[in-house]
Amino acid sequence: MRDAAPTTVYLKDYTPFGYLVDSVSLTFDLVPNATRVTARIAFRPNPEAQDRTFFLHGEGLKLIGAQIDGQDVKPELTDQGLTCDVPDGPFLWESEVEIDPANNTALEGLYMSNGMYCTQCEAEGFRKITFYPDRPDVMSTFTVRIYGDLPVMLSNGNPSDSGDGWVEWTDPWPKPAYLFALVAGDLVAHSDRFTTASGQEVDLNLWVRPGDEHKCAFGMEALKKSMRWDEEVYGREYDLDVFNIVAVDDFNMGAMENKGLNIFNSAAVLASPDTSTDGNFERIEAIIAHEYFHNWTGNRITCRDWFQLCLKEGLTVFRDSQFTSDLRSAPVKRISDVIDLRARQFPEDNGPLAHPVRPESFQEINNFYTATVYEKGAEVIGMLKRLVGDAAYAEALDLYFARHDGQACTIEDWLKVFEDVTGRDLAQFKRWYSQAGTPRVAVEERWAEGTYTLTLTQSTPPTPDQPDKAPQVIPVAVGLLGPNGDEVRETQLLELTEERQSFTFEGLAAKPVPSILRGFSAPVILDRETTTEERAFLLAHDTDPFNRWEAGRALAQHTLLDMIVNGTPPEPAYLDGIQSVLRDEALDPAYRALMLGLPGQSELAATLHERGHTPDPMAIWQAVETLRQTMAEHLQDLLPRLHAEAQVDAPYRPDAEQSGKRALGSAVLGLINRIDGGVLAAEEYGKADNMTLQLSALGALIRAGKGAGQLAAFYDQWKDDRLVIDKWFGLQVSLAEPADTVKVAVHLTRHDDFNWKNPNRFRAVLGALAMNHAGFHHESGAGYSLLADWLLRLDPVNPQTTARMCAPFQTWKRYDAKRQEMIAEQLDRIAAAPGLSRDTTEMISRIRGA
């Protein structure tokens, strides 16, 4: 078990490692409980380092022996690594250690999953494999030889040699240890080839367990699309002879970008129409693109230290978002990204877990693989691109790749290429990387004799360790609409750099209606008093797809808040406006499906809290249910036509066109279900020929209280497919009535198929519990205690997943005194557990300290 009282690491204390690594040679003799790892590492003094202490990280390693230049040495060992006296000049370090992959339940380092050896080394897992300076700024070439009796044995780079019972891999590109990978097992390959723009032939393999071969074709096509897109849009070619992807069932994350050998959670790569939904297909396409794009933004150019994590992750999330926008619907992708940002990152930014995109300190780096680093980090890249323009962005990226290839870099290196290309001073923009919290932009308007003035005021609330915030550079995209709905000023990018700033538009014939923050041009909260009439006007006329959706969202939120706080009936203007949008057949069906969505219940709770109200989860749930029922009744004459329009009369394809229709059909079915009591849903379930339609119909039946038979039939049909059964578990908890949520979750944790040590299955039940807002926050407190029970059970086995699953408690200060008391009791119970991991200790202490 890891130290539960770790030291804090600070960005300001960074110093380079005392030695450079010229080459690494590793030999693995694979045995489930006693794998031997021999390392031969060529070190030489680092001329840029002041401290020449020779310290190698190592955790849970049994040292068999060590040598320097062929002479035996006895290093000083601790739980964290070893130190040793070394020569003043270059030297060869050799060591042999023994590790136990079969009992490595933390899924870090080298571990086993259903008889397969696999690795996860980011962020600090390599130190569980052998003694090494396990930090991202130490880069080297690797040669890896693997001995074993398994049919497939893979590592990074290109295959370089083989013999009876062994293979050798050589990676010619210097990389940090976190990108090391090894996989060995009984695997089969779905293979293809790709020819790069310069004519290099690349062998592509997607390795899976026998029986999963039919789920590989989509992933392979997504990989080839990613490779071509990166060439065409960023000018980046692949740089090895082979690219391997491996699907692994037991994996803490979605996937890992190890050089030439990407390791994927099975759920993030395996897909077929009968077992995967449209959402699964799109997610898989995006994750494959993300990990492939890391080949340049993360691998060829990596981060100097873990404080710079956003340098590779924020940039690569932005790139995969661009990719999806190009392949599918750009407006739908933008709206979906903002929905996710508001649901996951905004609460993080405005609660006890708030931290800058580049943190100043951490105790456990695994706890900083967050929505702030990833999603807000991507938003910062998007703002930078808007500010400098497409051409300058492309030129700056070319310079970044040319200047820093093969280096471990910082945010300062990243911003410097933009300053050199554009001549701009980005010192103020850099605050986006150093200041936590979501900025708020208040809007004031003035109209006088043809001149319209917008005055914007920015502020960022205090966050932990950052009480005072300086003004940031906020790009605010604005368009103006005339009284008849015509656009009288096209989109203009305003740069808000001061605390308070005014912008003037002259020569207007009438007072305009502003469309502010078009395309969600900055990750801020817009504070502006608007009328129901203005929201309805923008919903009907705004030419910006995002702001048109935002107007509908604002109407829905206003309606729900009025229902919750004042007990008023649903707003007719919202219902009429949505009806008008739904009738517009020129609009993308996926876009209209998003229009039918409502603000999340947790988002409503946050808004109520911001406005001085104590949110009641049950009242929020009842208001949402009432509004959905009212929508169904108001739209009932239109719904059959929409449902017919959403039908797909062609073989299944997970492309944007068909997926959009099915999305609209699912949303419409959910409303019809409230009128016909599940009749159409039962019919749809009976004839569904793909997982999207089957799961949509099953969900509708569960909501109607009539799905017991279909739920049992679904399990019998798919009980041998672990990814589909994850869906079966999650659907029941997420759709349970508030009073029944905990009971349903408890029942499922007792099911024979509930393997709580598998991260996917654990999240399917306990993650779904936390996402069921009213059920998790039921007044009994049973949801809190159930989650805490399972976190305490999981922590000794898998600290990383445990720590991430603590996040549902972060909003505890929003709620009433009784709920706060019950949550605090559970947080204290977790914190007091003997031997609690440092991962979970840090998370609980940050949440509890709010």
C-alpha positions in Angstrom: 0.0 0.0 0.0 1.2 3.5 -0.8 2.1 6.1 1.7 -1.1 7.7 2.9 0.7 10.9 3.9 2.7 11.9 0.9 4.8 15.0 0.3 3.6 17.8 -1.9 5.4 18.3 -5.2 5.6 22.0 -6.4 6.1 23.3 -10.0 8.5 26.0 -8.7 10.9 23.3 -7.4 11.5 21.7 -10.7 15.2 20.8 -11.4 16.5 18.7 -14.3 17.6 15.1 -13.5 21.4 14.8 -12.9 21.9 12.3 -15.7 21.0 11.8 -19.4 20.0 8.4 -20.7 21.5 7.4 -24.0 19.9 4.0 -24.4 17.7 1.5 -22.5 17.8 -2.3 -23.0 15.1 -4.3 -21.2 14.7 -8.1 -21.0 11.5 -9.6 -19.7 11.2 -13.2 -18.6 7.4 -13.5 -18.3 6.1 -15.6 -15.4 2.7 -14.7 -13.8 3.9 -14.4 -10.2 7.7 -14.0 -10.7 8.5 -12.0 -13.9 12.2 -11.1 -14.1 13.1 -7.7 -15.6 16.7 -7.1 -16.5 17.7 -3.5 -17.4 20.8 -2.2 -19.1 20.8 1.7 -19.1 23.6 3.9 -20.4 23.8 7.1 -18.3 26.0 10.2 -18.6 26.1 13.4 -16.5 23.6 16.1 -17.5 25.6 19.3 -18.1 22.5 21.4 -17.4 21.9 19.8 -13.9 23.2 21.2 -10.7 22.2 18.2 -8.5 24.1 14.9 -9.4 22.3 12.7 -6.9 21.7 9.3 -8.6 18.2 8.4 -7.6 16.1 5.8 -9.5 12.4 5.4 -8.8 11.1 2.0 -7.9 8.1 0.7 -6.1 7.2 -2.9 -5.1 10.3 -4.3 -6.8 12.4 -7.2 -5.5 16.0 -6.3 -6.4 18.0 -9.4 -7.4 21.2 -7.6 -8.2 22.8 -4.5 -9.6 26.0 -3.6 -11.4 27.8 -0.5 -12.6 30.2 -1.1 -15.5 30.1 -4.8 -14.7 30.9 -4.4 -11.0 28.4 -5.5 -8.3 27.0 -2.6 -6.3 24.7 -2.5 -3.3 22.4 0.6 -3.6 20.5 2.1 -0.7 16.9 1.0 -1.0 13.7 2.8 0.2 10.0 2.2 -0.6 10.3 4.9 -3.3 13.5 3.8 -5.1 17.2 3.6 -4.7 20.3 5.7 -4.5 23.9 4.7 -5.4 27.3 6.2 -5.8 28.2 6.4 -9.5 31.2 7.5 -11.6 31.8 11.1 -12.7 31.5 10.2 -16.4 29.4 7.9 -18.5 28.5 4.5 -17.1 26.3 1.4 -17.7 23.8 0.6 -15.0 22.5 -3.0 -14.9 19.8 -4.4 -12.6 17.6 -7.4 -12.3 14.3 -7.3 -10.4 11.4 -9.6 -9.8 7.7 -8.4 -10.0 4.3 -10.1 -9.6 2.0 -9.1 -12.5 -0.7 -11.7 -11.5 -1.4 -9.9 -8.2 -1.1 -6.4 -9.5 -4.7 -5.3 -9.0 -3.9 -1.6 -9.2 -3.5 -1.9 -13.0 -0.4 0.2 -13.0 3.0 -1.1 -14.2 3.0 -4.6 -15.6 -0.2 -6.6 -14.7 -2.4 -9.4 -16.0 -5.9 -9.2 -17.4 -7.6 -12.5 -18.1 -4.3 -14.2 -18.8 -2.8 -11.3 -20.8 0.2 -9.4 -19.7 -0.2 -5.6 -20.3 1.2 -2.4 -19.0 0.0 1.1 -18.0 2.9 3.4 -17.2 1.4 6.9 -17.3 1.8 8.7 -15.1 4.2 6.8 -12.8 3.7 3.2 -13.5 7.1 2.4 -15.0 8.7 2.5 -11.5 6.7 -0.6 -10.7 8.5 -2.5 -13.6 12.2 -1.6 -13.0 14.4 1.0 -11.3 14.5 4.1 -13.5 14.3 7.9 -13.4 10.6 7.8 -14.0 9.9 11.3 -15.1 8.8 12.7 -18.5 11.9 14.8 -19.1 14.2 11.8 -19.2 14.0 10.5 -22.8 15.8 7.6 -24.4 15.6 5.0 -27.1 14.4 1.5 -26.0 15.2 -2.0 -27.1 13.0 -4.6 -25.5 13.4 -8.4 -25.5 10.6 -10.6 -24.3 10.8 -14.3 -23.3 7.7 -16.3 -22.9 5.4 -19.0 -24.1 2.6 -16.8 -25.4 1.8 -16.6 -29.1 1.8 -12.8 -29.3 4.4 -10.6 -27.5 4.5 -6.9 -28.4 6.4 -3.7 -27.3 7.0 -0.2 -28.6 8.6 0.5 -32.0 9.4 -1.9 -34.8 10.0 -5.7 -34.5 13.8 -6.1 -34.8 14.6 -9.8 -34.0 13.0 -13.0 -32.8 13.8 -16.6 -31.9 12.3 -19.7 -30.3 10.3 -18.3 -27.4 11.5 -14.7 -27.7 11.0 -11.5 -29.6 12.8 -8.2 -29.7 11.4 -4.7 -30.4 13.3 -1.5 -31.0 11.9 2.0 -30.8 14.2 4.4 -32.6 12.5 7.5 -31.2 13.5 8.8 -27.8 10.7 8.6 -25.3 10.0 9.0 -21.6 9.3 5.8 -19.6 5.6 6.6 -19.2 5.2 5.7 -22.9 6.7 2.3 -22.5 4.4 -0.6 -23.3 4.4 -4.4 -23.3 1.6 -6.8 -24.2 1.7 -10.6 -24.3 -1.1 -13.0 -24.6 -3.3 -15.2 -26.8 -4.4 -12.6 -29.3 -5.6 -12.4 -32.8 -5.1 -9.5 -35.2 -7.4 -7.6 -37.5 -4.8 -6.3 -39.9 -4.6 -3.6 -42.6 -2.0 -1.3 -44.2 -1.7 2.5 -44.6 0.5 4.4 -47.1 1.6 7.7 -45.8 1.8 10.9 -47.8 5.5 10.3 -48.5 4.9 6.7 -49.6 5.9 4.8 -46.4 4.0 1.5 -46.0 2.7 1.0 -42.4 1.4 -2.3 -41.1 -1.7 -1.8 -38.9 -2.9 -4.3 -36.3 -5.8 -4.3 -33.9 -5.1 -7.1 -31.4 -8.1 -8.7 -29.6 -9.1 -11.8 -27.7 -10.3 -14.7 -29.8 -14.0 -14.1 -30.4 -13.8 -10.4 -30.7 -12.6 -10.3 -34.3 -15.9 -9.1 -35.6 -15.7 -5.9 -33.5 -12.5 -4.6 -35.1 -13.4 -3.2 -38.6 -14.8 0.2 -37.4 -11.8 0.8 -35.2 -9.4 0.1 -38.0 -11.2 2.5 -40.4 -11.2 5.1 -37.7 -7.4 4.7 -37.3 -6.9 5.1 -41.0 -9.1 8.2 -41.1 -7.1 9.7 -38.2 -3.8 9.1 -39.9 -5.0 10.7 -43.2 -6.6 13.6 -41.3 -3.4 14.4 -39.4 -1.5 14.5 -42.6 -3.9 16.8 -44.4 -4.7 19.2 -41.5 -1.5 19.2 -39.4 1.1 17.8 -41.9 2.0 15.0 -39.5 3.0 11.6 -40.8 3.4 8.4 -38.9 7.0 7.5 -38.2 7.3 3.7 -37.6 6.8 0.6 -39.8 4.0 -0.8 -37.6 1.2 0.6 -35.5 -0.4 -1.7 -33.0 -3.6 -1.3 -30.9 -4.5 -3.9 -28.2 -7.9 -4.2 -26.5 -7.7 -4.9 -22.8 -10.7 -5.6 -20.5 -9.1 -4.4 -17.2 -8.0 -0.8 -17.8 -8.3 2.3 -15.5 -8.5 4.8 -18.4 -10.0 4.9 -21.9 -6.8 4.3 -23.7 -3.0 5.0 -23.7 -0.9 6.5 -26.5 2.3 4.4 -25.9 4.6 4.9 -28.9 3.6 2.5 -31.7 1.6 0.3 -29.2 -1.6 1.9 -28.1 -3.4 0.0 -25.3 -7.2 0.5 -25.2 -9.9 -0.3 -22.7 -12.0 -2.8 -24.7 -15.0 -0.5 -24.4 -13.0 2.2 -26.2 -12.2 0.2 -29.4 -14.5 -2.8 -29.9 -17.6 -2.1 -31.8 -20.3 -3.8 -33.9 -23.9 -2.6 -34.8 -25.5 -5.3 -32.7 -23.5 -4.6 -29.5 -22.6 -0.9 -29.8 -24.7 2.3 -29.9 -24.2 5.2 -32.2 -22.7 7.0 -29.2 -20.2 4.2 -28.7 -19.1 4.4 -32.3 -18.6 8.1 -32.2 -16.7 7.8 -28.9 -14.5 5.1 -30.2 -13.7 7.1 -33.4 -12.7 10.1 -31.2 -10.6 8.1 -28.8 -8.7 6.3 -31.5 -8.1 9.7 -33.1 -7.0 11.2 -29.8 -4.5 8.4 -29.0 -3.1 8.5 -32.6 -2.8 12.3 -32.6 -0.6 11.9 -29.4 2.1 10.4 -31.7 3.2 14.0 -32.3 1.4 16.0 -29.6 2.6 13.9 -26.6 5.1 11.4 -27.9 7.5 13.2 -30.3 7.0 16.3 -28.2 6.2 15.4 -24.6 5.9 17.4 -21.4 8.9 18.4 -19.3 7.1 17.5 -16.0 3.6 16.4 -15.0 2.6 20.0 -14.3 2.7 20.5 -18.1 0.2 17.6 -18.6 -2.3 20.0 -20.4 0.4 20.7 -23.0 -0.2 17.3 -24.5 -3.7 16.5 -23.3 -5.5 19.9 -23.9 -3.9 20.2 -27.4 -4.8 16.6 -28.3 -8.4 16.9 -27.1 -8.7 20.0 -29.2 -7.3 18.1 -32.2 -9.7 15.2 -31.8 -12.6 17.6 -31.4 -11.5 19.2 -34.7 -11.4 15.7 -36.3 -14.9 14.8 -35.1 -16.2 18.2 -36.3 -14.8 17.6 -39.7 -16.2 14.0 -40.0 -19.6 14.7 -38.5 -21.6 17.8 -37.6 -19.5 20.7 -36.3 -22.4 22.5 -34.6 -23.6 19.2 -32.9 -20.0 18.5 -31.8 -19.5 22.0 -30.4 -22.8 21.8 -28.4 -22.0 18.3 -27.1 -18.5 19.5 -26.0 -20.1 22.4 -24.1 -22.7 20.2 -22.5 -19.9 17.9 -21.2 -17.8 20.9 -20.1 -20.6 22.3 -18.1 -21.5 18.9 -16.6 -18.0 17.9 -15.6 -15.5 20.8 -15.7 -17.6 23.7 -14.4 -18.4 21.9 -11.1 -14.7 21.0 -10.7 -13.7 24.6 -11.4 -16.2 26.0 -8.9 -15.7 23.5 -6.0 -13.1 22.1 -3.7 -11.3 20.3 -6.5 -10.6 23.5 -8.5 -7.1 23.8 -9.9 -5.5 25.7 -12.7 -5.1 24.1 -16.2 -1.4 23.9 -15.1 -1.5 23.1 -11.4 1.1 24.6 -9.1 1.4 21.5 -6.9 0.1 18.0 -6.4 0.5 15.0 -4.1 -0.7 12.3 -6.5 -0.4 13.1 -10.2 -3.1 10.5 -11.1 -5.6 12.8 -9.4 -4.9 15.6 -12.0 -6.1 13.7 -15.1 -9.1 15.9 -14.8 -11.7 17.7 -16.9 -9.8 20.9 -16.2 -6.6 19.6 -17.7 -8.3 17.9 -20.6 -11.5 19.8 -21.6 -10.7 23.2 -20.2 -7.1 22.8 -21.6 -8.7 22.2 -25.0 -10.9 25.3 -24.7 -7.7 27.3 -24.0 -6.2 26.0 -27.3 -9.5 26.9 -29.1 -9.4 30.5 -27.7 -5.8 30.9 -28.8 -6.7 29.8 -32.3 -9.6 32.2 -32.4 -7.4 35.1 -31.3 -4.5 34.6 -33.7 -6.6 33.2 -36.7 -6.4 30.0 -38.7 -3.4 30.9 -40.8 -1.3 32.0 -37.8 -2.3 29.0 -35.8 -1.2 26.6 -38.6 2.1 28.5 -38.9 2.7 28.4 -35.2 2.0 24.6 -35.1 4.5 24.0 -37.9 7.1 26.0 -35.9 6.2 24.1 -32.7 6.8 20.7 -34.4 10.0 21.9 -36.1 11.5 23.6 -33.0 10.6 21.0 -30.4 10.6 17.6 -32.0 12.2 15.1 -29.6 12.0 17.5 -26.6 10.1 17.6 -23.3 8.5 21.0 -23.2 6.6 23.5 -21.1 3.6 25.8 -21.6 6.2 28.6 -22.0 7.7 26.8 -25.0 4.2 26.4 -26.5 3.2 30.0 -26.2 6.6 31.3 -27.4 6.0 29.8 -30.9 2.7 31.8 -31.1 4.5 35.0 -29.9 7.3 34.5 -32.5 4.8 33.9 -35.4 2.3 36.6 -34.5 4.3 39.2 -32.6 1.7 39.2 -29.9 2.5 39.4 -26.2 0.7 36.4 -24.6 1.7 37.1 -21.0 -1.9 37.9 -20.0 -3.3 35.1 -22.0 -1.1 32.7 -20.0 -3.3 33.4 -17.0 -5.7 30.8 -18.4 -3.0 28.3 -17.5 -2.4 29.6 -14.0 -5.7 30.7 -12.6 -8.4 28.3 -11.5 -12.1 28.9 -11.6 -14.7 29.7 -14.3 -14.7 33.4 -15.2 -18.0 35.2 -15.3 -18.8 37.9 -17.8 -21.5 40.4 -16.9 -23.2 42.3 -19.8 -24.6 45.8 -19.8 -26.2 47.4 -22.9 -26.9 51.0 -24.0 -28.7 52.2 -27.1 -28.6 55.9 -28.3 -29.2 57.3 -31.8 -27.9 54.5 -34.0 -25.1 53.5 -31.6 -25.2 50.3 -29.6 -22.7 49.8 -26.7 -21.9 46.6 -25.0 -20.1 46.9 -21.7 -18.5 43.6 -20.4 -17.2 43.1 -16.9 -15.2 40.0 -16.0 -14.6 38.4 -12.6 -13.5 35.0 -11.4 -14.6 33.8 -8.0 -12.0 32.7 -5.3 -10.9 29.1 -5.5 -8.8 27.0 -3.1 -5.4 28.7 -2.6 -6.3 31.5 -5.1 -8.5 34.2 -3.5 -7.7 37.0 -5.9 -7.9 36.8 -9.7 -6.4 39.1 -12.3 -8.3 39.9 -15.6 -7.8 37.4 -18.4 -7.9 37.6 -22.2 -11.5 36.5 -23.1 -12.4 36.3 -26.7 -16.1 37.1 -27.0 -17.7 36.4 -30.4 -20.7 38.7 -31.0 -23.2 39.1 -33.7 -26.2 41.5 -33.9 -29.7 40.8 -35.2 -32.2 43.4 -36.3 -35.9 43.5 -35.1 -37.0 41.4 -38.1 -34.4 38.7 -37.4 -31.9 39.7 -40.1 -28.3 39.8 -39.1 -27.1 43.4 -39.1 -23.6 42.7 -37.9 -21.8 39.5 -38.7 -19.8 37.8 -36.0 -17.1 40.0 -34.6 -14.5 38.8 -32.1 -14.2 41.2 -29.1 -11.1 40.9 -26.9 -12.0 41.5 -23.3 -8.7 42.2 -21.5 -9.7 44.5 -18.8 -11.9 44.1 -15.8 -14.5 46.4 -17.4 -14.5 47.3 -21.1 -17.0 48.8 -23.6 -17.4 48.0 -27.3 -19.4 50.3 -29.7 -21.3 49.4 -32.8 -22.4 52.4 -34.9 -24.7 53.1 -37.9 -27.6 50.9 -36.8 -31.1 51.7 -37.9 -32.8 50.1 -34.8 -31.8 48.7 -31.5 -30.3 45.2 -32.2 -30.7 42.0 -30.3 -27.2 40.8 -29.4 -26.0 37.2 -29.9 -23.1 37.0 -27.4 -20.5 34.3 -27.0 -21.2 32.7 -30.4 -19.8 29.3 -30.8 -19.1 29.4 -27.0 -15.9 31.4 -27.8 -14.6 31.2 -24.3 -15.3 28.8 -21.3 -17.1 31.4 -19.2 -20.4 32.0 -17.5 -22.4 34.8 -19.2 -24.3 36.9 -16.7 -27.0 38.8 -18.7 -30.6 39.5 -17.8 -32.7 38.6 -20.8 -36.5 38.4 -21.3 -38.4 35.4 -22.3 -39.3 37.2 -25.5 -35.6 37.8 -26.4 -34.7 34.1 -25.8 -37.6 33.1 -28.0 -36.5 35.6 -30.7 -32.9 34.2 -30.7 -34.2 30.6 -30.7 -36.2 31.5 -33.9 -33.7 33.7 -35.7 -30.1 33.4 -34.5 -27.8 32.4 -37.4 -25.2 30.9 -35.0 -26.1 27.3 -34.4 -24.6 27.2 -30.9 -26.4 30.4 -29.7 -29.6 29.2 -31.2 -29.4 26.1 -29.1 -28.2 28.1 -26.2 -31.3 30.3 -26.4 -33.5 27.2 -26.2 -31.4 25.9 -23.3 -31.8 29.2 -21.5 -35.6 29.1 -22.0 -35.7 25.6 -20.6 -33.5 26.5 -17.6 -35.6 29.6 -16.9 -38.8 27.5 -17.1 -37.4 24.8 -14.8 -36.1 27.3 -12.2 -39.4 29.1 -12.2 -41.2 25.8 -11.7 -38.8 24.8 -8.8 -38.6 28.1 -7.0 -42.1 29.6 -7.7 -44.2 26.7 -8.6 -45.2 28.2 -11.9 -46.4 26.1 -14.8 -44.1 25.5 -17.8 -43.4 28.5 -20.0 -45.5 28.5 -23.2 -42.8 30.4 -25.1 -40.3 27.6 -24.6 -42.8 24.9 -25.7 -43.8 26.9 -28.8 -40.2 27.8 -29.7 -39.1 24.1 -29.5 -42.0 23.1 -31.6 -41.0 25.6 -34.3 -37.4 24.3 -34.4 -38.6 20.7 -34.6 -40.8 21.5 -37.6 -37.7 22.8 -39.5 -36.8 19.9 -41.7 -33.8 21.8 -43.0 -32.1 21.3 -39.6 -29.8 18.4 -38.9 -31.9 15.7 -37.0 -29.0 15.4 -34.5 -29.3 19.1 -33.9 -33.1 18.9 -33.3 -32.5 16.0 -31.0 -30.2 18.2 -28.9 -32.9 20.9 -28.9 -35.2 18.4 -27.1 -32.7 17.9 -24.3 -33.0 19.6 -21.0 -30.4 21.0 -18.6 -29.0 18.3 -16.3 -30.3 18.1 -12.8 -26.9 18.7 -11.3 -26.5 21.7 -13.5 -29.8 23.0 -12.2 -28.7 22.4 -8.7 -25.6 24.5 -9.3 -27.6 27.3 -10.8 -30.0 27.4 -7.9 -27.0 27.4 -5.5 -25.4 30.3 -7.4 -28.6 32.3 -7.1 -28.9 31.9 -3.3 -31.3 28.9 -3.2 -30.7 25.6 -1.5 -31.3 23.0 -4.2 -33.8 20.2 -3.4 -32.8 17.2 -5.6 -36.3 15.8 -5.4 -37.9 19.1 -6.4 -35.5 19.3 -9.3 -36.4 15.8 -10.5 -40.1 16.5 -10.2 -39.8 19.7 -12.2 -37.9 18.0 -15.0 -40.4 15.1 -15.1 -43.3 17.6 -15.2 -41.7 19.6 -18.0 -41.0 16.4 -20.1 -44.6 15.3 -19.6 -45.8 18.8 -20.7 -43.5 18.7 -23.7 -44.9 15.3 -24.7 -48.5 16.6 -24.5 -47.7 19.9 -26.2 -45.9 18.2 -29.1 -48.1 15.1 -29.4 -49.5 16.0 -32.8 -46.0 16.6 -34.2 -44.3 13.6 -32.6 -45.6 10.8 -35.0 -44.4 12.8 -38.0 -41.0 13.3 -36.4 -40.8 9.6 -35.5 -41.5 8.6 -39.1 -38.9 11.1 -40.4 -36.3 9.6 -38.1 -36.6 6.1 -39.4 -33.7 4.7 -41.4 -34.5 2.5 -44.3 -31.0 1.2 -45.1 -28.4 -1.1 -43.7 -26.9 0.1 -40.5 -24.1 2.7 -40.7 -22.8 4.6 -37.7 -22.2 7.7 -39.8 -23.5 11.2 -39.0 -26.5 11.0 -41.2 -28.0 7.8 -39.8 -26.8 8.5 -36.3 -28.6 11.9 -36.3 -31.9 10.3 -37.4 -31.6 7.7 -34.7 -30.8 10.4 -32.1 -34.0 12.3 -33.1 -36.0 9.1 -33.1 -34.8 8.2 -29.6 -35.6 11.6 -28.2 -39.1 11.5 -29.8 -39.7 8.0 -28.5 -39.0 9.2 -25.0 -41.8 11.7 -25.4 -44.3 9.4 -27.1 -43.6 6.9 -24.3 -45.1 9.4 -21.8 -48.3 9.4 -23.7 -48.8 5.8 -24.8 -47.3 4.1 -21.7 -44.7 2.2 -23.6 -46.7 0.7 -26.4 -44.5 2.1 -29.2 -41.3 1.3 -27.1 -42.4 -2.4 -26.8 -42.9 -2.5 -30.6 -39.5 -0.8 -31.3 -37.8 -3.2 -28.9 -39.3 -6.2 -30.7 -38.0 -5.2 -34.1 -34.8 -3.4 -33.2 -31.9 -4.7 -35.4 -29.1 -2.7 -33.8 -28.0 -1.8 -30.2 -28.9 1.9 -30.6 -32.5 1.1 -31.2 -32.7 -1.8 -28.8 -31.2 0.1 -25.9 -33.3 3.2 -26.6 -36.5 1.2 -26.5 -35.4 -0.7 -23.4 -34.7 2.6 -21.6 -38.2 3.9 -22.6 -39.8 0.7 -21.3 -38.0 1.0 -18.0 -39.1 4.6 -17.6 -42.7 3.5 -18.3 -42.4 0.8 -15.6 -43.1 -2.0 -18.1 -39.6 -3.3 -19.0 -39.2 -6.2 -16.7 -39.6 -8.9 -19.3 -37.5 -7.1 -21.9 -34.8 -6.5 -19.3 -34.6 -10.2 -18.5 -34.6 -11.0 -22.2 -31.8 -8.5 -22.9 -29.7 -10.1 -20.2 -30.3 -13.6 -21.6 -29.4 -12.4 -25.1 -26.2 -10.6 -24.2 -25.0 -12.4 -21.0 -21.8 -13.5 -22.8 -20.8 -10.1 -24.0 -19.2 -8.2 -21.1 -19.4 -4.7 -22.8 -23.2 -5.1 -23.4 -23.8 -6.3 -19.9 -22.0 -3.1 -18.7 -24.8 -1.3 -20.4 -27.4 -3.5 -18.8 -26.1 -2.7 -15.4 -25.8 1.0 -15.9 -29.2 1.5 -17.6 -31.0 0.1 -14.6 -29.3 2.3 -12.0 -29.3 5.5 -14.1 -33.1 5.2 -14.9 -34.3 4.1 -11.5 -36.8 6.2 -9.6 -35.1 8.3 -6.9 -36.6 6.3 -4.0 -35.5 3.0 -5.7 -32.1 4.0 -6.9 -30.0 2.7 -4.0 -32.1 -0.5 -3.8 -31.5 -1.2 -7.5 -27.8 -0.5 -7.1 -27.4 -2.8 -4.1 -29.3 -5.5 -5.9 -26.9 -5.3 -8.8 -23.8 -5.3 -6.7 -25.0 -8.8 -5.5 -25.4 -10.0 -9.1 -23.1 -12.9 -10.1 -21.8 -10.8 -13.0 -20.8 -7.8 -10.8 -17.0 -8.0 -10.9 -16.2 -5.0 -8.8 -12.4 -5.3 -9.6 -13.1 -4.5 -13.2 -13.2 -0.7 -13.6 -15.8 -0.8 -16.4 -18.2 -2.9 -14.3 -17.6 -0.9 -11.1 -18.3 2.4 -12.9 -21.4 0.8 -14.6 -23.1 0.5 -11.2 -21.5 3.0 -8.8 -20.8 5.6 -11.5 -24.4 5.3 -12.6 -25.5 5.7 -9.0 -23.6 9.0 -8.7 -25.0 10.2 -12.0 -28.6 9.6 -10.9 -28.9 13.0 -9.2 -32.1 12.6 -7.2 -31.3 9.0 -6.3 -27.8 9.6 -5.1 -28.9 12.6 -3.1 -32.0 10.9 -1.7 -32.8 12.4 1.7 -32.1 9.0 3.4 -28.3 9.4 2.7 -28.3 5.8 1.6 -26.6 6.7 -1.7 -23.7 8.4 0.1 -23.1 5.5 2.4 -23.3 2.9 -0.4 -20.7 4.7 -2.5 -18.5 5.2 0.5 -18.8 1.4 1.3 -17.6 0.5 -2.1 -14.8 3.1 -2.3 -13.4 1.7 1.0 -13.5 -1.8 -0.5 -11.9 -0.9 -3.8 -9.1 1.4 -2.5 -6.7 -1.4 -1.3 -7.2 -3.1 -4.7 -7.3 -0.1 -7.2 -6.5 3.3 -5.7 -6.6 5.1 -9.0 -10.2 4.2 -9.8 -11.2 4.8 -6.2 -9.8 8.3 -6.2 -11.6 9.2 -9.4 -14.9 7.9 -8.0 -14.6 10.3 -5.1 -15.6 13.2 -7.3 -19.4 12.8 -6.9 -18.9 14.2 -3.3 -17.3 17.4 -4.5 -20.5 19.4 -4.7 -21.6 18.6 -1.1 -21.6 22.2 0.0 -24.5 23.0 -2.4 -27.1 21.1 -0.4 -29.0 21.5 2.9 -27.4 21.1 6.3 -28.7 17.5 6.7 -27.2 16.3 3.5 -24.0 18.1 4.2 -23.8 16.4 7.5 -24.4 13.0 6.0 -21.8 13.5 3.3 -19.2 14.8 5.7 -19.8 11.7 7.8 -18.9 9.5 4.9 -15.9 11.6 3.9 -14.6 11.4 7.4 -15.2 7.6 7.5 -13.2 7.2 4.3 -10.4 9.5 5.5 -10.1 7.5 8.7 -9.7 4.1 7.0 -6.3 2.4 7.9 -3.8 2.3 5.1 -5.8 4.6 2.8 -4.0 5.1 -0.5 -2.4 8.5 -1.2 -4.6 8.8 -4.3 -7.8 8.6 -2.3 -6.3 10.5 0.7 -5.6 13.5 -1.4 -9.0 13.6 -3.0 -10.9 13.2 0.2 -8.8 15.8 2.0 -9.4 18.3 -0.9 -13.1 17.7 -1.0 -13.6 17.7 2.8 -11.5 20.8 3.2 -14.0 22.9 1.2 
